[in-house]
Amino acid sequence: MKVLVLAIHPDMNNSAVNKAWTEELKNHDEITVRELYKEYPDGKIDAEKERQLCEQYDRIVFQFPLYWYSAPPLLKTWMDHVLAYGWAYGSKGKALHGKELLLAVSVGAGEDAYQAGGSNHFSLSELLRPFQAMANFTGMTYLPAFAMYGVSSADAAAIRDNAKRLADYIKKPF
């Protein structure tokens, strides 16, 4: 299985978790990692290039920190430009059919904050629902998300361990 990871963090060098995830994933031959903020520092997505890349992979991973209960803006820009009518959806838009979508999300607060009765009132799964809807709409199989909660207080050993678990998770069959 060929895996494409789109790492989307606007300040990757200063991100303990997403940086560790990216560095770990780059050690695996079956995983290709692309850092979108490095690829497109001006925010102008080369949609045709991205489409050609997506077509080459079986599983696509969006890796990002949770920003205001969603993803960083460049991921939304990527989706707006890449997921075009006639390619990703519509009567002839079948390019993503049968591919898998997996989200790898880093979250500042602990898991207890993301549940009914928690300080954020919603589970992470509920907050990520628009990505599941996008996967359904484009004919992709939406896989259970991988999350690291409590990143703002995680130590280096926990982050390294989590990065290894992410690599194993991304590669496993579902």
N, C-alpha and C positions, 0 to 999 in steps of 0.2 A: 504494500500500500504506500502510495506517495502522498506526503503531507505537506501542505503549504501553510506556513504560519505568517500571518500579517500582524506584526507587533506594532501597536499603535499607542505610543506614549510621547507626549510633546517634550519631555525632558528625560529621556532614557538614561543619560549619564548620571543623573541624580536620583534615579529610582532604584531603591535597593531590590525590590521584588521583581519588577519587570526586567530590569537589567540582568539579574541572576537567571531568570527564566530564559531570556534570550540567549545568554552565554551557554547555558546548559543545552538548550535545544540545538544550537549550532554544532554540537558534538555528535549528533546523530545523522548518519548518512541518508536515511530515508525521510528526513525532515529538512525542508528549505525554509529559512527564516528571512523575511523581508521587513525591515524597519521603515514604515511608511513616512514618518517624519524626516528621516534621513533621505529617503528617495524623493520626497516632494516637499522640500523646505518652504517653497512658495505656495503650497497648497493646491497646485494645479496638477490634477491627476491625469496620467496618460491612460485613458480608459481602454484603448485598444490593446496596449501592452498588458494591462491588468487582466483583460478578458482572455488573452492568449495564455497567460500564466495559469489562470484558474482552470482552463480547459485541460491542462496537463496533469492535474492532481485529482486524487480520489477524495481527499478530506481537506477542507479548508478550515483553519483555526483563526478566529479573531482573538487576539491577546491584547487586553487593555485594562487600565485602572477604571473603576467605577467613578464617573464624574457626574455629579448632580443627578444620580440615579440613572445614568445612561453612559454612553461612550464618549471619548474625546471627539471634538468636532471633525477631525480629518477622517474618521471612520464614516461618519454620516456623509461627508463629501465624497468619499470613495464609493459608497453605496449609491448615491445620487447619480454619479457619472458612469460607473461600471455596470450596474444592474439595469441595463437599457431594455426597452421594449424591442421585441424581435430577437433579442439575444438571451436575456434572463427570464423573460415572461412574454405572454401574448401567444397567439396561435403558432408562431414559428420560433418562439423563444424557449428553447429546450436545452441550452448549453449546460445548465447546472443540474438537470434532472439526474437523479441517482447519486449525486455527490453528497458528501456529509458535511455538515456545519457543526463546529464545536467552538464554544466560547471558553477562554481562559481569562478569568477576571480577578483582579486584586481589589480588596475592599479594606478601607481603613478601619472601620469598626469591627467589633467581634460579631460572631454569628448570631448571638442572642439579640442583637439590635435589629436583625433582619428576620422578623417573624411577627405573627399576630401578637399584639401586646408589647412588642419591642419598641424601642425608641423611633424606629423608622416605619413601623406599622405594616410593612410588606416584606415578604420573603424575597430573596435575590431572584429566585425563579420567576416570581410575579413581575419584578422589575425588568427582567430580560425578555419578557413575553413578545415585545415587538420584533426581536431577532428570530424568535420561533415562527412568528407570523410571516416574516420575510422568507425564511427557509421553506415554509409550506407553500408560499405563493410562487416560489421559483423552482419547486420540485425537488428541493434538497431534503435530506433526512437530518432532522435536528437532534443532536446528541446531548446528553446531560452535561451541563456546564461544569467546568473545574473552577473552584474558587479558593483563594487564600484570604481568609478573614483576619482582621486584627493586624494588618501589615504595619500600622503606625507604631506598634509596640513589639514587633517581632525581632528576635535577635538573629545574628548572621547564621548560626547553626540551623535554626528553624527554617530560614529562607533557603539555604542550600538543600536541606532535606526536601522541602516543598518543591524545589525546582526539579529534583530527580523524580519525585512522584508525578509531576506534570509531564515529564518526558515519557514515563511509562504509560500514563493515562492517554496521552495523545496517540501513542503507537498501538494501543490495545484494540482488538476487534470488539465491536459491540453487537 
